[in-house]
């Protein structure tokens, strides 16, 4: 006999209990939304930060520097004090939005059906796997990503290796150095396939201070070991091969939105981000479903996701009150040459909503970011940036756009610049 079906009702259902989701739930309650439910498949709320046992978290949200677990716990406690209901250890398995919105969940308590007026997707990101990176070799123990390492270190209090090779130079790679230090591991090298780090160069003082050599234009050609990792073969750009002894391989970064639910619900997915497309109010292609946080743009800090979750919650509350402009005509925003993505991907020709567009470039660039509508230049701004750096452009610059806007990169530095796009 199947378990009885529990049925719940919510004005707003938030899917994901990380910084964006918890911030959205807390803000919704402060705005008077009566019934807010947050669901998350994990048994504890807080998202990625609860795995990060090091600072800095919380300056924007709590006015002090906290470790990840403390920060996650405070966000969860704040949401519950505000009156949001948290359903943890509960996986969403389907979203039906034909007619009313019905969300099906599964947990150890049995199946649950939640009927909601609005949804906020805040499902976050995941790191690219070894298979997706096309790394060949044996399949020994000791090959893992940052999330798995942090789970071993901070939740299970285990050390999966002692002398790993760290792949990548994103912020999460630097976080992994602190986690390695926590478990007494001494990385033998940090490698990057580009000729410069993804983070700002000053941030690379950390591996220098910890005595970890950094190798650029280098990638893993092979992993060796039967039971456990014993060595890796490194290949440089010039084709030179080198075997390096180690007992683990830590694959960091190259994040992808956790957009499985968005895809299964039939929402429009952006090719550049891999997450759902939105307008400047956070509405997806189904206007009753909103999205916030890293499911939109891999990857941002916890503080940025928290702030975005609060802002999207304000739009959801306004929508419930009938105060958002209807989705009739939209202006499409499209990444062109050397631009990886732009978020939001479309604009409703009404004032309000998010203040900035967020872009990422596809490679190291130095010149000008341009935007053209119907072939006419409407924005150009000096820009020097690297991949994964946040680039912001004011949405107000596109108030008069009456067709598709294409963003691209122009290395003609003699152009006449205007607007105020920034790289932060």
DAQUIMO-V132133 format. One line per field, one symbol per residue. ss: DSSP state (~ for helix, > for strand, _ for the rest). A space follows every 10 residues. Layout:
ss = ???
This chain:
ss = _____>>>>> >>>>>___~~ ~~~~~~~~~~ _____>>>>> ______~~~~ ~_____>_~~ ~~___>_~~~ ~~~~~~~~~~ ~~__>>>>_> >>>>>>____ >>>>>>>__> >>>>>>>>>> >___>>>__~ ~~~___>___ >_>>>~~~~~ ~~~~~_____ ___>>>>___ ~~~~~~~~~~ ~~______>> >>________ ~~~~~~~~~_ ___>>>_>>> >>>>___>__ >>>>>>____ >>>>>__>>> >___>>>__~ ~~~~____>_ _____>____ __>_____>> >_~~~_____ _~~~~~~~~~ ~~~~~~~~~~ _________> >>>>>___>> >>>__>>>__ _____>>>>> >___>>>>>> >>>__>>>>> >>>>>_____ >>>>~~~~__ ____>>>>>> _______>__ _>>_
